[in-house]
Amino acid sequence: MLRTGRLVLTPVCASDRDELVALWRDPLVREFLFDGEILSADEVTRIITNSENSFATVNFGLWALRERSGGPLLGTAGLRGLDGGPDLEIVYSLTPARWGRGLAGEAAAAVLDYAFDTLGLDRVLAEIDESNTASRAVVERLGMRPYETVQGVLGPMIHYSLMRPSN
């Protein structure tokens, strides 16, 4: 479990499935996730199972975001392998009703701290659709910098990188 000033992040689990299905099927959310595809409930279950297995074996995966006081799922944040390589990328999604309040950045900052402090990573990446200006602003506020643009399924994707802060 991770905690921020306003959020609690817990590894996603089977009981989160229906809320994740609703979140990831929202047209505003899925515009830049899963290449715009509408995920089935079974596909969401597979994502949850893969995340649970990842936490069990390599100590990272996808966290569910909720307010510290409890309540419904607000979104997700986590780490996953980028394009099957050794590098990990940060990922996040947030219910549109909570956009513009800094919650995605708050959750992403907690995940970055976990990546550097707990996992001991030297670098974390992000891959963001060029047209997703809100998400690009989130990672740029966290100190991530673009280093290349690649072609994605739906258009150009910008790769960002953040090195472990030196103390």
Beta strands, then each sheet from edge to edge (+ up, - down):
strand 1: 2-3
strand 2: 7-11
strand 3: 62-67
strand 4: 70-81
strand 5: 88-94
strand 6: 123-129
strand 7: 145-152
strand 8: 155-163
sheet 1: 1+ 2- 3+ 4- 5+
sheet 2: 6+ 8- 7+
end
